Amino acid sequence: MEYNTVILGAGAAGLMCAAQAGPRTLLIDHAPAPGEKIRISGGGRCNFTNLHAGPENYLSQNPHFCKSALARYTQWDFIALVERHGIAWHEKTLGQLFCDGKATQIVAMLRAEMEQAGAELWLSTALVDLSKTDSGFSLTFERDGRRVPVSCRNLVLATGGKSIPKMGATGLAYDIARQFDLALCETRPGLVPFTFAEGRFAPLAGVALPVRLSNARASFDEALLFTHRGLSGPAVLQLSSYWREGEEIAVNLIPDMALFETLRAQRQEAGRRALSTDLARHLPARLVEHLAPDLGLSGNLADQSDTALKALCARLSDWRLTPSGSEGYRTAEVTLGGIDTDALSSKTMEAKTVPGLFAIGEAVDVTGWLGGYNFQWAWASGHAAGTAIAARG
């Protein structure tokens, strides 16, 4: 069976590419349904892009690589597509856009786009063999219990990374990249919760509060959530992409709070009220109880000097912790690293040394922040490759 283009991976990037790549395009996935990460994202409502998406929101060994694709297919372009399909949406915090209804609307929209473009979709189909030919690529798939040979001029790697293996994530794109001598950047889990030894924060499981979380490379003002295994929440997921094993993190528990001035004012009428009681008016009570031994939260507020209150606030604004690790690919939302961008054209996503071979989406060493940025990279990179292929006819 001969096709112009075969796309491996029917996720966000693959679906977008299939809608753009032109006639005789075949989209393949080993899963029984396309767009599974889309379906589960955003609590089932799909955080499909971000109003603020720009190159500064992405991590890569070459931070300039993503600029071309993001500039040529912007968040506004995807919003226009969503609106053409009559999908209602709303903005949450920090520019994050979600469907009013279900995430499956986005999957249905992309399927409709690719079907209108004439692309075929094969599901529950596994790649068995792949080789380069003079005119393109020769592939063998296993489908419905039989081997199916396919040839194509263009091959697109859109199989994603290693995150969430229970959904079928594999390192297939990296294996194929190695087969064709494309360099890889080190891969590791991104947007992932931190773990701590011996259930350190288990008594605080479920407690959440706004914080400023930082290390030497980055800082984020978002919510932190204590869990039985450690720390999660948007602030933690964001910082995890900038964190390395063994490194310390700093937690500011009072980022936008003039706590010293507030406590000093409360001291005037505090009487014999315990310091911890007053502090619990500004921080979760369970957290105050947990921190009390380390912070020396004994005695009454009325007995605290300005110096003591300043010292307390300084410690609350710079609580140092060293995670024992992360929850790994099991719960990581993305994979950092991947196919080295130096091996690819930033305009077309085509491999410089293997004509007709393209890599898009999470398979590439471009990783976005939490909040719709990774979907926007999927749309932009998929569009870049698809339109480049279509332009060749």
C-alpha positions as CSV (number, residue, x, y, z in Angstrom):
1,M,0.0,0.0,0.0
2,E,1.5,3.3,-1.1
3,Y,1.0,6.6,0.7
4,N,2.5,10.0,0.4
5,T,2.8,10.4,4.2
6,V,2.6,8.1,7.2
7,I,2.3,9.6,10.6
8,L,3.1,7.5,13.6
9,G,1.1,8.6,16.6
10,A,-2.5,9.8,16.7
11,G,-2.0,12.3,19.6
12,A,-2.4,16.0,19.5
13,A,0.6,16.7,17.1
14,G,-0.2,13.7,14.9
15,L,-3.9,14.6,14.5
16,M,-3.0,18.2,13.6
17,C,-0.3,17.1,11.1
18,A,-2.7,14.7,9.5
19,A,-5.2,17.5,8.9
20,Q,-2.6,19.5,7.1
21,A,-0.4,17.0,5.2
22,G,-2.5,16.7,2.1
23,P,-3.7,13.7,0.1
24,R,-2.7,10.1,0.7
25,T,-1.9,10.5,4.4
26,L,-2.1,7.6,6.8
27,L,-2.3,8.2,10.6
28,I,-1.3,5.2,12.7
29,D,-1.7,4.5,16.4
30,H,-1.3,1.3,18.5
31,A,-4.1,2.5,20.9
32,P,-7.7,1.7,20.3
33,A,-8.7,5.4,20.2
34,P,-6.9,8.6,19.1
35,G,-6.1,11.6,21.3
36,E,-6.1,9.9,24.6
37,K,-4.0,12.5,26.3
38,I,-6.4,15.2,24.9
39,R,-9.3,13.3,26.4
40,I,-7.9,13.1,29.9
41,S,-6.3,16.5,30.1
42,G,-7.7,19.4,32.1
43,G,-9.9,17.2,34.2
44,G,-11.7,16.0,31.0
45,R,-12.1,19.5,29.7
46,C,-8.8,19.9,27.9
47,N,-6.6,22.9,28.6
48,F,-6.1,23.2,24.9
49,T,-3.8,26.3,24.7
50,N,-2.7,29.4,26.7
51,L,-3.3,33.0,25.8
52,H,0.3,33.8,26.8
53,A,2.1,31.0,24.9
54,G,5.5,32.2,23.6
55,P,9.1,30.9,23.3
56,E,9.8,31.9,26.9
57,N,7.4,29.3,28.2
58,Y,9.4,26.4,26.7
59,L,12.5,24.4,27.8
60,S,15.0,23.1,25.3
61,Q,18.7,22.9,24.8
62,N,18.1,25.3,21.9
63,P,15.5,27.8,23.3
64,H,15.2,29.5,19.9
65,F,14.1,26.4,18.0
66,C,10.4,26.7,18.9
67,K,10.1,30.3,17.8
68,S,9.4,29.7,14.1
69,A,6.6,27.1,14.5
70,L,4.9,29.0,17.4
71,A,5.0,32.2,15.4
72,R,3.4,30.6,12.3
73,Y,0.7,28.8,14.1
74,T,-0.3,30.7,17.2
75,Q,-2.8,30.2,20.1
76,W,-5.1,32.6,18.2
77,D,-5.1,30.3,15.2
78,F,-6.1,27.3,17.3
79,I,-8.8,29.4,19.1
80,A,-10.2,30.3,15.7
81,L,-10.3,26.6,14.7
82,V,-12.1,25.8,18.0
83,E,-14.7,28.5,17.3
84,R,-15.3,27.5,13.7
85,H,-16.3,24.1,15.1
86,G,-18.7,25.8,17.6
87,I,-16.8,24.6,20.7
88,A,-17.5,26.8,23.7
89,W,-14.5,27.6,25.8
90,H,-13.5,29.7,28.8
91,E,-10.4,31.1,30.4
92,K,-9.2,30.0,33.8
93,T,-6.2,31.4,35.7
94,L,-3.0,32.5,34.0
95,G,-4.4,32.5,30.5
96,Q,-5.4,28.8,30.5
97,L,-8.2,28.0,28.1
98,F,-10.6,25.0,28.6
99,C,-13.6,23.6,26.8
100,D,-16.9,24.4,28.5
101,G,-17.9,20.9,27.6
102,K,-15.8,17.7,27.2
103,A,-12.3,17.3,25.9
104,T,-13.6,14.8,23.4
105,Q,-14.9,17.8,21.5
106,I,-11.3,18.7,20.6
107,V,-10.6,15.1,19.5
108,A,-13.7,15.1,17.3
109,M,-12.8,18.4,15.8
110,L,-9.3,17.2,14.8
111,R,-10.7,14.0,13.4
112,A,-13.2,16.0,11.4
113,E,-10.4,18.2,10.1
114,M,-8.2,15.2,9.0
115,E,-11.1,13.3,7.5
116,Q,-12.0,16.4,5.5
117,A,-8.4,16.5,4.3
118,G,-8.7,12.9,3.2
119,A,-6.4,11.3,5.7
120,E,-6.9,7.7,6.9
121,L,-6.7,6.6,10.5
122,W,-5.6,3.1,11.5
123,L,-6.0,2.3,15.2
124,S,-4.8,-0.8,17.2
125,T,-2.0,-1.0,14.7
126,A,1.6,-1.8,15.7
127,L,4.8,-1.0,13.8
128,V,6.8,-4.2,13.2
129,D,9.5,-3.1,10.8
130,L,10.9,0.2,9.3
131,S,13.6,0.8,6.7
132,K,14.7,3.6,4.4
133,T,14.4,3.2,0.6
134,D,15.6,5.3,-2.3
135,S,12.1,6.9,-2.6
136,G,11.2,7.1,1.0
137,F,10.3,4.5,3.7
138,S,9.2,0.9,3.8
139,L,7.1,-0.1,6.9
140,T,5.3,-3.2,8.1
141,F,2.4,-3.0,10.4
142,E,0.5,-5.6,12.3
143,R,-3.2,-5.0,12.1
144,D,-6.2,-7.3,12.7
145,G,-3.8,-10.2,13.2
146,R,-2.0,-9.8,9.9
147,R,1.1,-8.1,8.5
148,V,0.5,-5.1,6.2
149,P,3.4,-3.6,4.2
150,V,3.2,0.1,3.5
151,S,5.5,2.5,1.6
152,C,5.6,6.3,1.9
153,R,7.6,9.3,0.8
154,N,7.3,11.1,4.1
155,L,7.4,9.7,7.7
156,V,6.4,11.7,10.7
157,L,7.3,10.7,14.3
158,A,4.5,11.9,16.5
159,T,4.5,9.2,19.1
160,G,5.3,11.5,22.1
161,G,7.5,10.7,25.0
162,K,7.7,8.3,27.9
163,S,5.2,10.0,30.3
164,I,2.1,8.0,31.5
165,P,3.1,4.6,30.3
166,K,-0.2,3.1,31.5
167,M,-1.7,5.0,28.5
168,G,0.7,3.2,26.2
169,A,3.5,5.7,26.1
170,T,6.8,4.2,24.8
171,G,10.2,5.5,23.6
172,L,9.4,4.5,19.9
173,A,10.3,7.9,18.5
174,Y,13.7,7.7,20.2
175,D,14.3,4.2,18.9
176,I,13.5,5.4,15.3
177,A,15.7,8.5,15.8
178,R,18.6,6.2,16.8
179,Q,18.0,4.0,13.8
180,F,18.6,7.0,11.6
181,D,21.4,8.4,13.6
182,L,19.6,11.5,14.9
183,A,21.0,12.8,18.2
184,L,18.9,12.6,21.4
185,C,18.9,14.9,24.4
186,E,18.7,13.2,27.8
187,T,15.1,12.4,28.7
188,R,13.5,12.8,32.2
189,P,10.0,13.3,33.7
190,G,8.6,16.8,33.6
191,L,5.6,18.4,35.2
192,V,5.7,15.8,37.9
193,P,5.1,15.7,41.8
194,F,8.0,15.6,44.2
195,T,8.4,12.7,46.6
196,F,9.9,12.8,50.1
197,A,11.2,9.9,52.3
198,E,9.2,8.2,55.0
199,G,5.9,9.9,54.3
200,R,7.2,13.2,55.6
201,F,4.1,15.1,54.6
202,A,1.5,12.4,54.9
203,P,-0.2,14.1,57.9
204,L,-0.7,17.2,55.7
205,A,-2.2,15.3,52.7
206,G,-4.9,17.4,51.1
207,V,-3.7,20.7,52.5
208,A,-3.2,23.3,49.7
209,L,-2.1,27.0,49.7
210,P,-0.6,29.6,47.3
211,V,3.2,29.7,47.5
212,R,6.2,31.0,45.6
213,L,8.3,27.9,44.8
214,S,11.8,28.4,43.5
215,N,15.3,27.1,42.9
216,A,18.4,28.5,41.2
217,R,16.8,28.4,37.7
218,A,13.1,29.3,38.1
219,S,10.4,30.6,40.3
220,F,6.6,30.1,40.2
221,D,3.7,31.7,42.1
222,E,1.0,29.1,42.1
223,A,-0.7,26.6,44.4
224,L,1.1,23.9,46.4
225,L,-0.6,20.7,47.5
226,F,0.7,18.3,50.2
227,T,0.2,14.6,49.4
228,H,0.8,11.3,51.1
229,R,3.9,10.9,48.9
230,G,5.2,14.5,49.0
231,L,4.4,17.7,47.2
232,S,2.2,18.4,44.2
233,G,0.1,21.2,42.8
234,P,0.8,23.6,39.9
235,A,3.8,25.3,41.6
236,V,5.5,21.9,42.1
237,L,4.7,20.6,38.6
238,Q,6.1,23.8,37.1
239,L,9.3,23.8,39.1
240,S,9.9,20.0,38.6
241,S,10.9,20.7,35.0
242,Y,13.8,22.9,36.3
243,W,14.8,20.6,39.1
244,R,17.5,17.9,39.3
245,E,17.9,15.1,41.8
246,G,19.5,16.1,45.0
247,E,18.8,19.8,44.6
248,E,17.2,22.0,47.2
249,I,14.0,24.0,46.7
250,A,12.8,27.1,48.5
251,V,9.1,27.5,49.5
252,N,7.8,30.9,50.4
253,L,4.6,30.2,52.3
254,I,3.6,33.9,52.5
255,P,4.4,35.3,49.1
256,D,1.9,38.1,48.9
257,M,1.3,38.5,52.6
258,A,2.6,41.4,54.8
259,L,2.6,38.9,57.7
260,F,5.0,40.7,60.0
261,E,2.9,43.9,59.9
262,T,-0.3,41.9,60.3
263,L,1.0,40.0,63.3
264,R,2.4,43.1,64.9
265,A,-1.0,44.8,64.6
266,Q,-2.7,41.7,66.0
267,R,-0.3,41.6,68.9
268,Q,-2.0,44.7,70.4
269,E,-5.2,42.9,71.2
270,A,-3.8,39.3,71.3
271,G,-3.8,39.0,75.1
272,R,-3.0,35.4,76.1
273,R,-3.9,34.0,72.7
274,A,-1.3,31.4,71.4
275,L,1.0,32.5,68.6
276,S,0.1,29.4,66.7
277,T,-3.6,30.3,66.9
278,D,-3.0,33.7,65.4
279,L,-0.8,32.2,62.7
280,A,-3.5,29.7,61.8
281,R,-5.6,32.7,60.8
282,H,-3.3,33.2,57.8
283,L,-2.0,29.7,57.0
284,P,-3.8,26.3,57.1
285,A,-4.1,25.1,60.7
286,R,-2.7,21.7,60.0
287,L,0.4,23.2,58.4
288,V,1.0,25.5,61.4
289,E,0.7,22.5,63.7
290,H,3.2,20.6,61.5
291,L,5.7,23.4,61.5
292,A,5.3,24.4,65.1
293,P,8.2,22.2,66.5
294,D,10.7,23.5,63.8
295,L,9.6,27.1,64.1
296,G,9.4,27.2,67.9
297,L,5.8,28.3,67.8
298,S,5.3,28.3,71.5
299,G,4.0,31.0,73.8
300,N,1.6,33.9,73.2
301,L,1.6,36.4,70.4
302,A,1.6,39.2,72.9
303,D,4.9,38.0,74.2
304,Q,6.7,38.1,70.8
305,S,9.2,40.9,70.1
306,D,9.5,42.5,66.7
307,T,12.8,40.6,66.2
308,A,11.1,37.3,66.9
309,L,8.2,38.0,64.6
310,K,10.6,39.1,61.8
311,A,12.6,35.9,62.3
312,L,9.4,33.8,62.1
313,C,8.3,35.5,58.9
314,A,11.8,35.1,57.4
315,R,11.6,31.4,57.9
316,L,8.1,31.1,56.5
317,S,9.2,32.9,53.4
318,D,12.3,30.7,52.9
319,W,11.4,27.1,53.9
320,R,14.2,24.9,52.4
321,L,13.4,21.4,51.3
322,T,15.2,18.7,49.4
323,P,12.9,16.2,47.6
324,S,14.1,12.6,47.6
325,G,12.9,12.3,44.0
326,S,9.9,12.6,41.8
327,E,7.0,10.3,40.9
328,G,8.6,9.6,37.6
329,Y,7.1,8.9,34.2
330,R,4.2,7.1,36.0
331,T,2.5,10.5,36.7
332,A,4.6,13.0,34.7
333,E,2.5,15.0,32.3
334,V,5.4,15.4,29.8
335,T,8.9,14.1,28.9
336,L,11.7,16.6,29.0
337,G,14.4,16.1,26.3
338,G,14.0,13.9,23.3
339,I,15.1,14.3,19.7
340,D,17.8,17.0,19.5
341,T,16.5,20.1,17.7
342,D,19.9,20.5,16.1
343,A,18.9,17.5,13.9
344,L,15.7,19.2,12.6
345,S,14.7,22.2,10.6
346,S,12.8,24.7,12.8
347,K,10.6,25.7,9.9
348,T,9.5,22.2,8.6
349,M,10.5,19.8,11.5
350,E,12.3,17.7,8.9
351,A,15.5,15.8,9.8
352,K,18.4,17.6,8.1
353,T,20.2,14.3,7.3
354,V,17.2,12.1,6.4
355,P,15.0,13.6,3.7
356,G,11.3,12.9,4.3
357,L,11.7,12.1,8.0
358,F,9.9,14.5,10.4
359,A,9.6,14.7,14.2
360,I,6.9,16.8,16.0
361,G,5.3,17.3,19.4
362,E,6.6,15.8,22.6
363,A,9.1,13.5,20.8
364,V,11.2,16.6,20.2
365,D,13.4,18.4,22.8
366,V,10.8,21.2,23.3
367,T,8.8,21.1,26.6
368,G,6.2,23.6,27.7
369,W,5.1,24.9,31.0
370,L,1.9,23.6,32.7
371,G,-1.2,25.3,31.4
372,G,-1.9,24.5,27.8
373,Y,1.6,25.3,26.5
374,N,2.5,21.7,25.5
375,F,-0.7,21.4,23.4
376,Q,0.1,24.6,21.7
377,W,3.5,23.2,20.8
378,A,1.8,20.1,19.5
379,W,-0.5,22.2,17.3
380,A,2.3,24.4,16.0
381,S,4.8,21.7,15.3
382,G,2.2,19.4,13.7
383,H,1.0,22.3,11.5
384,A,4.6,23.2,10.5
385,A,5.4,19.6,9.4
386,G,2.0,19.1,7.8
387,T,2.0,22.3,5.7
388,A,5.6,21.7,4.6
389,I,4.6,18.2,3.4
390,A,1.5,19.5,1.6
391,A,3.5,22.2,-0.1
392,R,5.6,19.6,-1.8
393,G,2.6,17.9,-3.3
